Each structure stands twice: as C-alpha cells, then as structure tokens.
Amino acid sequence: MPGRPALTAALVGTLAGIGAWIRLRRRYAVVRIDGASMEPTYRSGDRVLVHRVPVRRLAVGDVVVVERPDPAGNWWHPPLTGAVDRRPYLIKRVAALPGDRVPRDVRALRHASGQSVPQGSVVVLGDASTGSWDSRSIGYLPLSRVLGRVLRRLPEADRWRPDADVSAVCVHRR
C-alpha cells in the first residue's frame, strides 16, 4: 500500500509536534499581570513570558513569578511540579537568595535584618514599594513556590488564547 509510509510519517510528525508542545508548556508560561505593585516596570494588563528555570539559576534582581499564599501565609496547593495550572501567583523582584543578607527594609523580617536568608527561601519585593504585598508583609517565600523567571514583556500584538494564560496578581494592600 503506497500511502502507508506517508501516513506513518504524518503520524510520527504529529506526535513529535504534540510532544514538543507539551515540553514547551512545561518550560514556559504566559502570565497576564493584574495590579500595580511592579510599576513602572510592568503594568496591569501586560503579558510576560516566564521561563521555568532551576532555582539555582536565579539571581538577585530577577523578576519572578511565585505562588501567592493566602493572607495568613498558608498554601492552597502542594508545590508545583508539572505543568502550570490556575493557582494564584504574584510577580515580584528577587531581593535576596539563600545565604544573602536579609534586606533592612523588609518589615516582616525586621528581626532577621542583617542575618542570612535560610536555605530553601527567597525574599521578593514589588518595585512599587508602597502597598506591595511581598516579603515586606509576608516574610520569606519557599523557593519551591517559584514558577520561574520573567524573560520579557510580550508585545501587544501577541495575543494568546485567554484560556492558555495564568494571572500573576500584583497584590496591593489598601
């Protein structure tokens, strides 16, 4: 049957494409920003491309997307291990990594000012220091809750399907 090799090649190509798509979805995410705590760097409504990198590749100054705890600091879900899902996220800037000195202006960690950030934790801050819900309010965040590093803002013309996005809420206290 002459059509069989072509059908097999098409099937293999389709499966390879699906596999590549799944790998991309596990490595990258598109996040829509909702809120003003990262202004002027990022504004509400911006979409950013997030690369899920190993935490050892993070650096102070990187903008990251992290899971958002509830107001009491508890987690709604177990740590993220697979594909991105619709849990709540924050977008913040890394201020200190494990072994770094705790920044002085972090109210929630005032008792630890000058001490080192413990292993497995990170200090994150919003660029808009007034009203940003970040480590100044909630203290250390576990590195296991970091989704990834922001690579770049997507141009306005890059419109992704809304159901493919997750949101990173820039929570402001009122």
N, C-alpha and C positions, 0 to 999 in steps of 0.2 A: 504494500500500500504506500504510494508515494507521499501522501500527506502526513503520515505518522511522524517522521523526523521533524517536520516543521511544527507540528502540534506539540511535540515533546519539547522542542526548543522554546516555543512560546510559553509553555507551562513553566519550564525552568526559569525563564526570564522573569515571568510574573512573580514566581515565588521568591526569586532573588530580590526583586524590587520591593516586595512586601517585607522581607527580612531587613533590607536597608532602611525602610521607613520606620520599622519598629526600633532599630538601633538608634536612628536619629531622634525619635521621640523620647528615648531613654536618656540621651545625651544633651538634648536641647529642649527648651521650653520658651514659649512666647508668653510674656506676662504683661498684662494691662495694669497700669498704675492708677490707683484710686486714692487721692488725697494729696496733701501739700507738704508733708514733712521732709521731702527730699528736694524741695525748691531751693535754689533756682536750677539745680542740676537736672531734675526730672519733674515734670508737671503732671497733674492729674489728667488722665486720658492718654498719656504717652504709652507706647508699647515698646518693650525691650526684649532683646534676645538674651536668654540665660543659658550659660554652658554649665552643665553639671560636672564640676571638677572635683578631684580628691581634695579634702580639706588641707592636706599638706601643701597644696599649690596656691592657697590663699595668701594674700599679703595685706598688711595694714594699708588702708586707703582704697582697697577694692570695694565696689558696690556689690552687695549680695542680696539674694532673696532668701529669707529664712521663714520657717513656720511661725505662725503667730500663736502664742499661748493665750489662754483665757485671762481675764483681768486678775485672777488670783495667781497666775503663773503656772497653771496646770496645762497639760496637753490633752487635746481632744482625740488624738490618734497616736498609734505607735510610730516610731521614726520611719521616715520614707526610705524604702529600699528599692523600689521598682520604678515604674512609670509615674509621671507626675499626675496627681489627682486633684480634686477640687477642694482640698483643705485650705484654711485661711493662711495667707502669707503676709510678710512685711518686706519692704525693700529699704535697706539701710547700708551705711558705710562701715567697714571694719575699722575699729579704733584700736583694738588690741587682741592679740592671739595668745595661745598658751605660752607662758614664760615671759611675756611682755609685762611691763608695769601697768597697773590699773590707772587710767587717766584720772586726774584730780577732780574734773567737773562731773563725774558720774555720781549723782546723789545717792542712788540705791546702793552704791558700793563705797560710800564715803569711809566706812570702817576699814575697807581694804585699800584705800588710796596709798599708792607707793609700793604695795605688795605686787606679787606676780599673779597673772591670770592663771587659774588652775588648768591642768591638763583636761582636754575634752570640752573646754569652754571658750567662748568668744565674747568680746564686748563690741556692740554695734551701736552706732549713733545716726540719727537723721541729720541731714545737712541744715535743715531749719531747726535750730536748737530750741526755740521757744515752742513748746507744745508737742514736740515729737515724742511718741510713745516708743521708747527704745531702752537701752541698758541704763539710761539715767533714771528710769522709772522701774524697770523690772529686773535689773541686775544682769548676771551672766546668762547667756543662751548656750545650750549644748551645741557643739559642732555637728552632732548627728542630726540637728534640725535645719542645717544649711542646705537649701535646694541647690544653689550654685551661684556663680559669679556673672554679673551683667556684662555682656560683651559690647552691646551697642544699642542705641535707640533705633527703632525701625522707622523708616520714612513713612510719612502719612499715606503715601500711595500703596504701601504694603499692607493690604487689608487681608487678614487671615479670617478664617471662619470663626465666628464668635464662640462656638462650642469647643474650639481647639485651644482657646486661651484659658489661663488661670489668672486670677487677680492678685496683686500684691497691694494690700491696703496700707497706705501711709497714715497710720492712726495718729490723730491729734487729740489731745485732751482739751476739753472745752471748759 
